[in-house]
Amino acid sequence: MRQNTADNDIALARAARRDAEVADRLLYRLQPRVWQVVRMFRSSQHDAEELCQMCMVKILEKLHKYRGEGSLESWAGQVAYRVSLRHIKKIRRRQKRETPLAEEMPMPEFRSASHSSPEFKASRTAVWQRLSCEMEKTSPERRVSLLLHLAEGYTVEEVANITGVSVNTTKDRLRTAYAEMRTVFARDASLKREILEVIHG
């Protein structure tokens, strides 16, 4: 079954390189995964939409490199991660040259959250904004890995797949990110309580 799926995805990727309509259908299919990754990097709706478009363009450019190792969604997530990471690093370099303004921080949605009311969403957004601001010196690689694992509920293996690195590298990033987060909690115990309340609903 997995081989049939891979063969179908390879055929679809090849067809999308020749047919604009097929390419549009493919991008429509991949958009949810790309959007999920992009929102880890950009909190602003406008900025996220622009970055998502950049990722979609790059996915089309890279279709010839898809070899069926994993689903198209998984592969697209890896491309989106790399494009987003380069984009954020470029912004950081420019900001360091121009102004000391802090980089925008990601506002993740909880995949496993039990509440969906506007009040609950606003509360969890505010909580993660606080943590993100406290961890602004954490590298984008570690911060995104932490958010994917803690906020979105992905396993270590899934985070490794999305970010395109080994499981061991992902574990190292998470270990460091969690240590940095614990340092934040040591300074602000109330933030730790609020995050636990948001996670567990």
C-alpha positions in Angstrom: 0.0 0.0 0.0 2.8 2.4 0.9 4.6 1.7 -2.3 1.4 2.4 -4.3 1.0 5.7 -2.5 4.6 6.7 -3.2 4.2 5.8 -6.9 1.1 7.8 -7.1 2.7 10.8 -5.4 5.7 10.6 -7.8 3.4 10.5 -10.8 1.5 13.5 -9.4 4.6 15.5 -8.9 5.8 14.8 -12.5 2.4 15.7 -13.9 2.3 18.9 -11.9 5.6 20.0 -13.6 3.9 19.8 -17.0 0.3 20.8 -16.3 -0.7 24.0 -14.5 -4.1 22.7 -13.5 -2.5 19.6 -11.8 0.0 21.9 -10.1 -2.9 24.0 -8.7 -4.6 20.9 -7.3 -1.3 19.7 -5.8 -0.7 23.0 -4.1 -4.2 23.0 -2.7 -3.5 19.6 -1.2 -0.2 20.7 0.3 -1.3 24.1 1.6 -2.5 22.9 5.0 0.9 21.4 5.9 2.8 24.4 4.5 0.6 26.8 6.4 1.2 24.8 9.6 4.9 25.1 9.3 4.9 28.8 8.3 2.8 29.7 11.3 5.6 28.4 13.5 7.7 31.3 12.2 5.3 34.2 11.5 2.5 35.3 13.8 1.2 38.1 11.6 -1.5 36.8 9.1 -0.2 39.0 6.4 3.5 38.0 6.9 2.5 34.3 7.1 0.6 34.5 3.9 3.5 36.1 2.1 5.9 33.4 3.5 3.4 30.7 2.5 3.5 31.9 -1.1 7.3 31.9 -1.1 7.2 28.3 0.1 4.6 27.3 -2.6 6.8 28.8 -5.3 9.9 26.9 -4.0 7.9 23.6 -3.8 7.0 23.9 -7.5 10.6 24.7 -8.3 11.8 21.6 -6.3 9.2 19.1 -7.5 11.8 17.4 -9.8 13.7 16.4 -6.6 10.8 14.6 -5.0 11.7 10.8 -5.0 8.8 9.4 -3.1 10.7 9.0 0.2 7.8 9.9 2.4 4.5 11.5 1.4 4.3 14.7 -0.6 3.0 16.4 2.5 6.0 15.4 4.5 8.4 16.5 1.7 6.5 19.9 1.3 6.8 20.4 5.1 10.5 20.0 4.9 10.8 22.5 2.0 8.6 25.0 3.9 10.7 24.6 7.0 13.9 25.3 5.1 12.5 28.3 3.2 11.0 29.8 6.4 14.2 29.3 8.4 16.3 31.1 5.7 13.7 33.9 5.5 13.7 34.4 9.3 17.5 34.4 9.4 17.6 37.0 6.6 15.2 39.2 8.6 17.3 38.8 11.7 20.5 39.9 9.9 18.7 42.9 8.4 17.3 43.9 11.8 20.7 43.7 13.4 22.0 46.0 10.7 19.1 48.5 10.8 17.4 48.5 14.2 17.4 46.6 17.5 13.7 45.6 17.1 12.9 42.1 18.1 11.8 39.5 15.6 8.2 38.6 15.5 7.5 35.4 17.5 5.4 32.5 16.4 1.8 32.1 17.8 1.2 28.3 17.6 -2.2 26.6 17.6 -2.5 23.6 19.8 -3.3 20.5 17.8 -4.7 18.7 20.8 -6.5 21.6 22.6 -9.8 20.7 24.0 -11.3 24.2 23.9 -12.0 26.3 20.8 -13.7 29.3 22.2 -12.4 32.8 21.2 -11.5 33.5 24.8 -9.5 30.3 25.1 -7.7 30.9 21.8 -6.9 34.5 22.9 -5.6 33.2 26.3 -3.3 30.6 24.8 -2.0 33.1 22.2 -1.1 35.5 24.9 0.6 32.8 27.0 2.8 31.7 24.1 3.5 35.2 23.2 4.9 35.8 26.7 7.1 32.7 26.5 8.3 33.6 23.0 9.3 37.0 24.1 11.2 35.5 27.0 12.9 33.1 24.7 13.8 35.6 22.0 17.5 34.7 22.1 16.8 31.1 21.4 17.8 30.0 17.9 14.9 29.6 15.3 15.8 25.9 14.9 15.4 25.2 18.6 12.4 27.4 19.1 10.5 25.9 16.2 11.4 22.4 17.3 10.1 23.2 20.8 6.8 24.6 19.5 6.2 21.7 17.1 6.8 19.2 20.0 5.2 21.0 22.9 2.5 23.2 21.3 1.5 21.1 18.3 2.1 17.7 20.0 4.4 16.2 17.3 6.6 13.3 18.3 10.4 13.7 18.2 10.5 11.7 15.0 7.8 13.9 13.4 9.7 17.0 14.3 12.9 15.6 12.9 11.0 14.8 9.6 9.5 18.3 9.3 12.8 20.1 10.1 14.9 17.8 7.9 17.4 16.7 10.5 18.2 13.5 12.4 16.4 12.4 15.4 19.5 12.8 17.5 19.9 16.4 16.3 16.2 17.1 17.1 16.7 15.6 20.6 19.7 17.9 21.2 17.7 20.9 20.0 14.8 20.0 22.2 17.0 19.3 25.2 18.6 22.8 24.9 15.3 24.5 24.3 13.6 22.9 27.3 16.6 23.9 29.4 16.2 27.5 28.3 12.5 27.3 28.9 13.1 26.0 32.5 15.4 29.0 33.0 12.5 31.2 32.0 10.1 29.4 34.4 12.6 29.8 37.2 12.2 33.6 36.7 8.5 33.5 36.2 6.6 30.7 37.9 3.2 32.2 36.9 4.1 31.7 33.3 4.8 28.0 33.9 1.4 27.6 35.6 -0.4 29.4 32.7 1.3 27.3 30.1 0.3 24.1 31.9 -3.3 25.3 32.2 -3.4 26.0 28.4 -1.9 22.7 27.4 -4.1 20.6 29.6 -7.2 22.8 29.0 
